[in-house]
Amino acid sequence: MRAVEVSGTVDREGHLLLDQPFGEDISSRVRVIVLFSEPVQELEDDPDDTPIEEVKASLKRAFQQAKAGKTRPISEMWEGIDAE
């Protein structure tokens, strides 16, 4: 058995419509594995994601602090962090 990766669409009746033909004369039964894209809404509602506006605001504050010379040595950043 050999594998060929192609893309396509599944319609409302469950028919698989390929974007392009294989380019070979293939006329036989096949096994199909269907991978669905994640819905965008589901990705946006990830509770582990920090909202983009919050990330932008944090980066802006950090840049302003760096320009003002309000920085700390990197060696201090590890203080209080329990690394295993």
Secondary structure, DSSP 4 states (H G I P E B T S, - for coil): -------EEE-TT--EEESS--SS---S-------PPPPHHHHHT-TTSPPHHHHHHHHHHHHHHHHTT----HHHHTTT----
